[in-house]
Amino acid sequence: MTLKIVFAAVALACTSHTVQAATLPIEFDLTGDLQTVVNGSSGTTVDFGGSGIPTTQSAIGFQDASIFDATNGGLIDANLLTLALNITPRFQSPAVGFDGAGTYSAVAGNSTGGSPGTSAWNISFFAELSGGSRALTDVGLELVFDFDPGQDTDETDLGIIDLSSFLTATDPSAQVIQGSQNLAFSTFLFGTNPFVSQAASGSFDPFAPGSYTVSLRATDGGAQSAVTVNVDVVAAVPLPASSLLLLAGVGGLVMVRRRKTK
């Protein structure tokens, strides 16, 4: 069963690459088109809970979540845990860059389209247990986020959405959860979303350039896995005054031409 997250007032690995980002290391197994990767395992449709949200340039991780017989070591239930994160532009906002090594680059400011007051980039996430009968409520699943634009945010200052508790309350048998959330949403606010542990900074400023850490992590018994990425947000570069004058002139020419052709 697939659960697509649309949080409202109540709502809502292994590492072959490791680079230091804040106090959480960047972690992933591979990058690429998440839909293509999932097609090779479960075939689940990846849409991050919306439409038109890109699945390319995703950071992806895997963990064997199979159950084995404690006596003879025989396989009881084969399960693969797939975790993925992608930082995606919100509606018609500027494209998000990706260096392939776990760092995305986005522009500060409000989104172009969508709810007012939201940032130009979203956190798109995906988690799936496939191949067996286990549900995601069998693992401790968390989405970790950062409100502090400063670098080297301590892990204890990061906020957490307890996705396992959310699933326990809404769909205990779900094997897939995916969504695309904006840090300016009430989804991430302590006291609004009962599944949130508040980030030390308290609130997110869409206009604040800086470095933000995002992690999707899971704990299964003694095994831990995570996909962790960094988001470098830079201030939008305004057009030079000369360019603005040129655009105004072009607009005037268009208006004059339209008037003459009436």
N, C-alpha and C positions, 0 to 999 in steps of 0.2 A: 504493500500500500504506500502511496506517495502522499506526503503531507506538504502542501505549499503554504508558506507562512505569510499571513497578512495580519500583522499585529495591530490591534486597536488599543483601547484603553487597558484591556486586560492582556492583550496579546504579546503577543506576539499576535606507522608512520615512520615511520622510519625515515631517516634523513640521509640522503646521499649528498645534499648540499647544506652547508652550515656557514652562515655569515652573521656577525654580530649586528643586531639592530636593537637599540634601546637595551633593556635588560633581558628581553626574550630573543633568542637567536632565530634568524630566519630559517625555516624548515620546509622542505618539500622533497618529493621524489622526482618529479618531472614537471615540465610546463608544456602547455599546448591547448588544443581544443578539447575541452572536457567532454563534449558530446561524443566525439570520436572515441575517446578513451572508454567512456561508459558503454558505448555500443559494443565494445569488445568483451564486456563482462555481463551486465544485466540487460542492456538495451533500453534502460529507463530514459524517458525524455527529459532533458535538462533544459529548463526555461527560467530557473531562479524565481519561480513564482509569478512571472509576468510574461510579457511578449516583446520580442525584439531585443532582448538583453543579450549581448554577445557572450558566447561561451569560449571564444578563443582567448589566448594569453592567460589561461587559468594556471594557478599553482596547485598541484595535486599530490596527495599522499595516500599510501596504502598500509593496511595492517591485516595480518592473518588473524581473524577472530573466530577460528574454528574451535570446536569442543572435542577434546580427546578423552578416552577412557583413562582414568587415573591408575588403573591396575596394569593394563597391558599396553597402553599408549595408542590403542586403535582409534581411528577417526570415528566420531559419533555424529558430528554435524559440521559440515564445511561452510565457513562464512568468510567473506572478504569485506573489510571495512574500507570504504573510499571516502576521503575528505578532500574538499577543494574550496579555494577562495579565488575570487576575482574582484578587482576594483573596476567598476564600470561607470561610464558617464550617465548622468541622470537626464532622461529625455533628450533634448537637443543641446545639452551642455557640451563643452569642448571634449575632444577625445582624450582618453587616459593613456599615457605611455607606460611601457613595461620594459625593463632592461633584461628580462630573462633570468635574472639572478635573485629575484624576490623583492625587488623594489619597484613600485608603481609611482608615476608622477601625474599629479592632477593640479587643476587651477583652483585657487581660492575664490570664494564668492558664492552667490546664490545660483541655483540651477536655472537653466533656460527651459521653462516648462515645468509642470508639476506644482506641488504645493509651495506657496510662498514661504520664504525663510529657510528652505532646505539648501544643502550644499550641492555643488556641481557633480559630486561623485557618490556612488553607492557602494556598500559592502555587499557583494553577492556571494552566497555560501551554499554548499551542497554537502550532504552526508548520506551515505547509504550502506546498509548491511545487505549483501547479496549472496546468493548461492545456497542459503540454508534457511532455517526456520527462526533464527534469532531476530529480535526487534531492537531498535535503537535504545529503548528503555533499559536494555541489558548492559549498556555501557554508559559511563559518565561522560556526557557530551556538553561542551561549553563553547560559547562564542565570546572571545575576549576582545575588548575594545579600549581605545585610548582617547581621552578628551584633551590631553595636555599636548600642545604643539611643540613643546621643548623636547630636545633629544634626550635619550637615556632615562625615560620615564621608568621608575621602579615598578617591578611586577606587582607589588602590593598596591600600587596606585591605579592599576588598570581596572576597568569595570568588567563584569561578567554577566552574560545571560545564560542561565541554567536551562539549556535546551532539553535535557533529560527530564527535569521536573515539569517543563511545559508539555512534553509529550505524554508523560504519565497522567497529566490532568486532562489532556485533550484527545490523544489517540495512542494508547499504550502499545498497540500492535504495529505501529508505523515502522517501516524499514527504510524509508526515505524521508528526509526533510530538506527543504531548500527555500531560499528567499532572497530578496534584495532589499536591504535596509539602508536608511540614511541616518547618520549620526545625529541629525537634528530632529529625528522622529521621537515621539514620546516613548517609543519602544525601548530606548536606552536610559530612560529616566527612572531612578529609584523612587518608589512611592506611587508611580503610575503603572509600571509593569511589575507585578509581584515576583517575577522570576529574575529580577535584576539586582545585582550587587553594585552599588554606585561607584563610579570612578571618582578618584580623589578630587579631580578638578571640578566636578559637579555638573558642568554643562559644556556644550560644544559650540564653538564660534565658527561658522562657515567661512568667515573672512580672515581667519587667523592662519597665515602660512606657517609651516613647520613640518615636523616629522611625527607620524602616527603609526602605531603598531596594531595589527589586527591578527588574531589567532583563532583557529578552529581546532579544538583539541579534544581527545577522547582518552578515557581510562577504562581498561577492560581487565579486571583482576589486577595483576601486578604490571601489566603492559600499558605503556603510555605512547601515544602518537599525536602528532600535531602538524598542521600546516600553518605557518606563520609568515606574514609578509609585512613589508614596510610601505607606507604611503608618504611620499614627499610632496607637500602641497606648496605651490609657489603663488605669489601674488600675480594677478592678471596684469599684463603689460598694456597700458592705455595707448591708443593711437596718438602719434605726434600731432601737434596742432596743424601742421601743413597737410597731413593726410585728412584730417577732419574738414579742412577748408576745401580740399579737392573733392571729397565725397559730397559736400554741400553744393559745390559747383556742378558736379555731375547730376545731382538731383534736380538742380535748377534747370539744366539743359533738358532733362526729361520732361519736366513740367511745361517748359516753353514749347517743346515739340508737340506734346499732346494738345496743348491749346491751339496751335496752328493747324493741326490736322482735324480739328472738330468741324 
